[in-house]
Amino acid sequence: MSLSGIAGWWKLEVESFGDIWLPHSDRYARLEEYIDVIKGLWTVEAFNYVGKYYTIAGGILADKPTPIPPIFIAGESDRAIDLAAVREIIYLSTLISQKKQQHWCRK
C-alpha cells in the first residue's frame, strides 16, 4: 500500500472531480498540509491540527497502518522537489533537466 499526493496539474481534471482550482503555490501548500494530516492520523492517537486548509480536532484513526506506507508525489516544479525533500517523501519525476536533478540531490 502507498499514498500518492497530488497537487493538481490540469484544471479541467481538478474541477471535474468537484475541487476548486487554486494557484500553483496554494495547491502545494494544501498538499503539504494534507501530508501532515495523513502522517499525523497514522501516528498519533488523538491528532490535532490547525492549518489554512485543514482543521482536525482529536482525529482518530483506529486501524493505523503498520508499517507506515510510503508517500509519493510527482511534479516538475521546484516546489514539488522541495516538498519531497522537506517531508521526506518519495519524489517521482518525469524528464527534468540536469540542473533540477542536481538541485533535488542537494536537498
C-alpha positions as CSV (number, residue, x, y, z in Angstrom):
1,M,0.0,0.0,0.0
2,S,1.2,3.5,-0.7
3,L,-0.3,7.0,-0.9
4,S,0.1,9.4,-3.9
5,G,-0.2,13.0,-3.1
6,I,-1.5,15.1,-5.9
7,A,-1.4,18.9,-6.0
8,G,-3.2,19.1,-9.3
9,W,-1.9,19.9,-12.7
10,W,-4.8,20.0,-15.2
11,K,-7.5,22.5,-14.3
12,L,-10.3,20.6,-16.1
13,E,-9.5,17.4,-14.3
14,V,-9.4,19.1,-10.9
15,E,-12.7,20.8,-11.5
16,S,-14.4,17.7,-12.9
17,F,-13.8,16.0,-9.5
18,G,-15.6,18.8,-7.7
19,D,-12.5,20.6,-6.4
20,I,-11.6,24.2,-6.9
21,W,-8.6,25.3,-9.0
22,L,-6.0,27.1,-6.8
23,P,-2.9,28.9,-7.8
24,H,0.2,26.7,-8.0
25,S,1.7,27.8,-4.7
26,D,-1.6,27.2,-2.9
27,R,-2.1,23.8,-4.4
28,Y,1.3,22.7,-3.0
29,A,0.6,24.4,0.4
30,R,-2.7,22.4,0.6
31,L,-0.9,19.2,-0.4
32,E,1.8,19.8,2.3
33,E,-1.0,20.2,4.9
34,Y,-2.7,17.1,3.6
35,I,0.5,15.1,4.0
36,D,1.0,16.4,7.6
37,V,-2.6,15.4,8.4
38,I,-2.3,11.9,7.0
39,K,1.0,11.3,8.8
40,G,-0.5,12.6,12.0
41,L,-3.5,10.3,11.7
42,W,-1.2,7.4,11.0
43,T,1.0,8.0,14.0
44,V,-0.8,9.9,16.8
45,E,-3.7,8.6,19.0
46,A,-5.8,11.7,19.1
47,F,-4.5,14.0,16.4
48,N,-4.9,17.8,16.4
49,Y,-4.1,20.1,13.5
50,V,-4.9,23.6,12.6
51,G,-3.9,24.9,9.1
52,K,-5.2,27.1,6.4
53,Y,-6.9,24.2,4.5
54,Y,-7.5,21.5,7.2
55,T,-8.5,21.6,10.8
56,I,-8.6,18.3,12.8
57,A,-9.7,18.2,16.5
58,G,-8.9,14.9,18.2
59,G,-8.9,12.9,15.0
60,I,-8.7,9.2,15.5
61,L,-7.7,6.5,13.0
62,A,-8.5,3.3,14.8
63,D,-6.5,1.0,12.5
64,K,-3.1,2.6,12.0
65,P,-1.1,1.2,9.2
66,T,1.9,-0.9,10.0
67,P,4.3,-0.3,8.6
68,I,3.7,3.3,7.6
69,P,3.1,3.4,3.9
70,P,5.4,5.3,1.6
71,I,4.0,8.6,0.2
72,F,4.8,9.6,-3.4
73,I,4.5,12.9,-5.2
74,A,5.3,13.9,-8.7
75,G,6.0,17.2,-10.4
76,E,8.5,19.3,-12.2
77,S,8.5,22.5,-10.2
78,D,11.0,23.5,-7.5
79,R,8.0,23.4,-5.1
80,A,7.4,19.7,-5.7
81,I,11.1,18.9,-5.3
82,D,11.3,21.0,-2.1
83,L,8.2,19.4,-0.6
84,A,9.5,15.9,-1.2
85,A,12.8,16.8,0.4
86,V,11.4,18.6,3.4
87,R,8.7,16.0,4.2
88,E,11.0,13.0,3.3
89,I,8.6,11.5,0.8
90,I,9.3,9.8,-2.5
91,Y,9.6,12.1,-5.5
92,L,8.7,10.8,-8.9
93,S,9.9,12.9,-11.8
94,T,9.3,13.0,-15.5
95,L,12.0,14.1,-17.7
96,I,13.6,17.0,-15.9
97,S,16.8,18.9,-16.6
98,Q,20.1,18.0,-15.2
99,K,20.1,21.3,-13.3
100,K,16.8,20.4,-11.5
101,Q,18.2,16.9,-10.7
102,Q,21.2,18.5,-9.1
103,H,19.0,20.9,-7.2
104,W,17.0,18.0,-5.9
105,C,20.0,15.9,-4.9
106,R,21.4,18.8,-2.8
107,K,18.1,18.9,-0.8
